[in-house]
């Protein structure tokens, strides 16, 4: 690799780190033509940046030149940064050489927009096509779809990429108009819809013709920026729920906004809201795997997630009338809602109780986090915790431990005693 390409790689890999929607989970591409590598469901190799973000070892932009001036974006037109652009052959050679050296297992390729959307999208496709057809590369490829690109180009991209993604970026069109006035929701939703329709058509075709070319076999994903605009968690989760339902997205990724430039239109945060990002991911998990509806996690009365405790525990404390749950008789859906019990543990409970009446010791062996679950369950009519506590006490005991709560109560009693004397 010459010094010129090294310099480009340094600039364009650093610019790509703000895009978190780079998982390869779900994609499998077998090596049938004696080509180079294959894509397995285990995912891409990753490294971690200083701020804790997970970054593919070859996660790059084709260019950080951009005709748009989005307030939240590091590559915005008006931002005074060093610019660079790869040629098509440079990206292809980097991918092949890094793969042969076992540095990477795939390519995540995005780009700023130069000239126009179709021109940029066409160059991304040429890279993927060259890797597949000329170099017989069977490794994972994730292409970022350029907003405003034609449906024909999107259809072609899906023939060579394992996953496509269209970043929706902001939770409402009002914020998009405010922070990225050159973009609009139609430019984003249209390709997302086109990808969804192609995925459905491809699935049906492959039922009839097993050797038909799969369209983006690992599906599509998107990214939402958290904290750059004023939307609450309820608005973010409602949008995610709609995207999962309407466009069959594999994942919605959430990225706590990293302040990369000064702009009066931005929300004015100084550090990325990483805890908020984490809580939204947990809520997203509840929606996808635990059967929770958005209105159960957040509502008009609770529009934002509790940053101190996870959303599942927060829901349980607000709905104590559902508890305690009898582990030996409750249905799977209700067991899933017990704090401290995950999907794997819930399935093991359903299986194990066919052969024996479960006790607290059994639950520990199964993997239940009994420090949390004990306040919400009974085992054969007996509670693992001998006392009944209020929601506030349970919260404090889980957050700070039994000793801290006990010391707090003693201090309150001493305070009352002193006041009485």
N, C-alpha and C positions, 0 to 999 in steps of 0.2 A: 504494500500500500504506500503510495507516494505521499509527500507532505501536504499536497494540495487536498487530496481526498481526506486525509486525517483531520485537517482543519475543518472541512465541511462536516465530517462526522461529529466532531466535537460540538459544533454549533447546532446542527439539526437533530442530534440525539438529545441535547439539553432542552431544545424547544419542544420536543415531543413528550417530555415527562409530565406535562400538565393534563394529558389525556389519559384517564385511568381505565378506559373501556377496552382493555387489551387481553382479556382472558381467552384461552383457546378451548376451554372445557366444552365437551360435547362433540368435538370434531374428530373424525377418524378418516384417514385417507390411506388406503393400503397401497403398497408398492407392487403393482402388477406388471410394470413394463421395464423392470430392471433399471429403474432410474435412481435418483439420489434421494435417500431418506424416506420417511413416511410420517404421517401425523397421527398421533394417538391421543386419546381422551385425557391423558395425564397433564397436558398443557405445555406451554412454552417455558423455557428456562427464564428465570427472572433474577434481577439484581435489585438492590434497595437503595434509594437515594437518601441523602442526609435527613430529609424531612419525613422519612418512613414510607414513602410511596413505592409501590411495586412496579418495576420497570423492566420490560423485556430487554434482553441483551442486544437485540437489533430492533429497536423501536425508534423509528426516525420519521422526520418529515422529508418529503421530496424537495420542498423549498419552504423557507420562512418569509419569502416575499408574499405580500397579500394586497389585493385591491380594496379589501374591506377595512374599516376602522372601528372594530368592536371594542368597547371600552374595557372589557374584562380580559382581553386576549394579549398575550405577550408579543405576538407577531403582528399586531395591529399596524396599519399603514403609517400612522403618525408616531409610532414608538421608535426612539433613537437606539436601534440595536444593530449589531453586525449581521448582515444578510448573506445568505448562501443558497445555492441550488445544486442538487445532484443532476447528473445526466442519467438517462435510462440505463446505460451500460454500467455506470458506477454503482447503482443500487443493485443490479443483477450480480455483478462481480463480488460486491461486498457480501451479499447473501450467500452465494455459493462458497466463497472462501471461508467465511465464518462458520458455515455449516460443516465443511470438511475438517475444520480445526476443532469441531465439537464445542464451539463457543455458543451456538444457538440451536434451537430446534424449529425456528420459523421466523416469519417476518410480519411486523405490524407497521403498515405504511399509511401515513396521513400526509396532508400537505396544506400549505397556504394556497390561496387562489391567485394565480397569475394569469393575466389576459381575461379569461372567463371560466365559468364552471366546467363547460364541456371540454375545453382545451386541457384543463388540469386533470379531469377525470380520465380522459383518453390516455394521458401519459401514465397514470397509475395502472390502467388496464394493460398497457403495453409492457410494463415491467412484469406483472403477474403472468401474462401470456408468454413472454419470453422465458421466464423461469420454468413454466410448465412444459412448453412445447420444444424449446431448443435445448434446455438443460435437463429435462425430465425430472424436475424438482418436485418431489412428493411431500415435502414438509408443509407445515401449516402456514397459510397466508391469510392475514386479516387486512382488508382494505377499508379505509374510511371513505364513505360516499360523500361527494362534494355537493352541498346544497345547490339546487338549481340545475344539476346535470340531467340530461335527457334520459327517458326511460329505456331507450335502446342501449345506451352505455351502461346503465345500471344492470340491465339484463345480461349484457356481455360480461360485466365484472363478476357476476355470480357464478359464471361458468368456470372461472379460474381461482376465485377466492373461497376459502373455507367459511369465513364469516365476513359479513358486511355490517357496517354501522353508520348511522346517521345521527350526529350529535344534535339533540334538541336544545341543549345548553341552558335555557332559562325556562322557569315553570309557567310563565304566562306570556301571551303575545304583547301585552302592555309593556312588560319589562324588556322584551326583545326589541320593540320599537324605540324604547328609551335608550338602551345600551348598545344596540346593534341596528341602527335605523336602515342600513342597507340590506338587511335580511328580513324575511317574513316567515310566518308559520307555514304558509302554503309551500314554500320552497323546501321545508323540512319534512312536512307530513306527506307530501306527494311521493317522494322516493321511498319513504318508510312504507307507505301503502303499496307501492309497486313491488317492493321486495317481499312483502307479506303475501301478495297474490302469486308471485312467482314461486315462493316456497310451497304454497298449497298446491299449485299446478304441478310442480316437480314431484312432490310426494305422490300425487295421484298417478302421474305418468310412470313412476318407478314401481307402482303396484302392478302395472300391466307389462312394462318392459324393464326387466331387472338390470339390463346393461345401459339404460338411459343415463345420460350425464346428470349428476346431482347438481342442483342449484344451491350454492352456499350451504353445504350440509350442516355446518355448525350454527346456522340461523343468523339472526341480526340482533344488535344491541344498540344502546344509546347512552348518552351521558347527560346528567343534570348538574349544573353548578350550584352549590349551596352557599349562600351568604353574600353573593355579589349584588342581589336585589332583595327587596323587602318581603317576599312571600314567606308565609309561615309553613310549618311542617305539614299541616293539613292540606294545603294547596299542592305541595310537592308530592305527597303520597296519593292524593286523588288523581293527579296527572299520571303517576306511575301505574296505578291500578287500571286506568283507561288504556294506557299503552300496552300493558300485558294482555288485556282483554281483547282489544281491537286489532292489534298488529302482531300478536303472538311473539313478542320479544323474548329472547332467551334471558336477557338481563338488562336492568336499568342500573347504570353505575352512577354513583354520587361522588362529587368532588368538592371538598371544602375549598372555597375560593382562596387562592393564594394571591395576595396583593402584589401585582407585578408592575403597576404603573399608577400614577396619580391622575384621577379624573373625578371631577365634581359630581358626575352622574352615579358613581358607585356608592355602595352602602357605607363606606368609610370604616372598614374593619382593618386592624393592624396585624392580626395573626390569623392563620387559617382556622376555621371553626371545626377542628378535627373531632371533638367529642360529639358535636351535633351531627356531623357526617356519620360517625359510628352508630349513633342511635337511629338514624334514618335507615342505615343498612339493616339493623336489627329489626326494625319495623317492617321493612321490605321482606325480610326472611319470614316473619310471622304471616304476612299476606300470602306468600308463595307456598309455604310448607306446613303451616300450622292452622290454616283455615280461618284466620282472622280477617274480618272486613275492615276497611279503612275507618269506618265510623266507630268501630270498637277501640281502635288504637288512638285516634284523635277525633275531636269533635269541635263544635262551636264553643263549647265550654272549656275544652282542653286543646286549643289549636296547635300547641307546640309540645314536643316530647319532653319528658322530664330528663334533664341531663345527669341527675344523680343516680337514677336507677334505670334498668332496662325496661323497654315498653311492655314486656310480658308481665313483669312484676308490678309495674304501674297499673296495668289493667286489672290484675288480680286484687290489688289493694283497693281499687275503686269498686270492685264487684265481689265483696266478701260473702254476699248472699249465695253465691254458687259453691261455696266451700263450707266444710271440708269435703273432699272427694274420696270416696271409698275405693281404694286401689284394686280390690278384689272383684268389684262388680261394675265399676264405671265404664262407659264406652271409651273407645280409643280417642275420639275427638275431645272428650272432656279431660282425659288424662294428659293429652298434649298441652292443655292450657295451664297445667300446674307448673309454677316456677320451679326450676331445678330439674325438670324432666324434658329431655329432648326427643327427637323423632326416633332415634335408635333405641333409647331407653324405653319409650312408650311401646314400641313393637315387642321388645323383650318382655315387658310386663304382661302384655296380652298373651304371649306365647307361654310364659312360665306359669301363669296362674291356672292353666289348664291341668297342671300336674300337682300343684300344691297351693295351700293358702299362704299368700305372701306376707312377710313381716318386714319390719324396718331393716333388719340385717340382710334380707334378700335384696331389698332395694339398693342398699349400699354396694352389694356385689354386682348388681346389674349396671351400676354406674350413675344412679340418681344422686344429684347434689342435695343430700338430705338437710344440710344447713339451711337451704331455702325451702325445700318441699315440705318439711315437717310442720310448718304452720298451716298448710293447706290440704293435708291428707289424713285419712285414717287407714289403718291396716287391720282388717277383720274387726272393725268397730273401735279400735284403740288408736289414740293419737300418739305419734312418736314424741310429741311434746306434751308434757303433763298439764300445761296451763293454756288458757285461751287469752289471747292478747288483742289489743286494739290495733287498727291499721297503723297508727303512728308508732306504736311500740315495735311492731313487726318491722317496719321500715328502718327504724333506728338500730334494731338488733342485727338486721342484715347488713346495714351500712357500716356500723361501728363495732359490732360484736356485743356479746352479752355483758362483758365487764364495763364497757363504756356506758351502756344504758343503766346498769346498776349504780354506777358512780353518779350519773346524772340524777337518778331518783333520790339518792342519799343527799346530794347537794340541795335538791328541792325541799326535802324534809327538814334539813338543818336550817334552811332559809325560813321556812314556815315556823319552826320552833323558835328561831331567834326573833322573828317578828312578834310571836305571841308573848315572849318574855318582855 
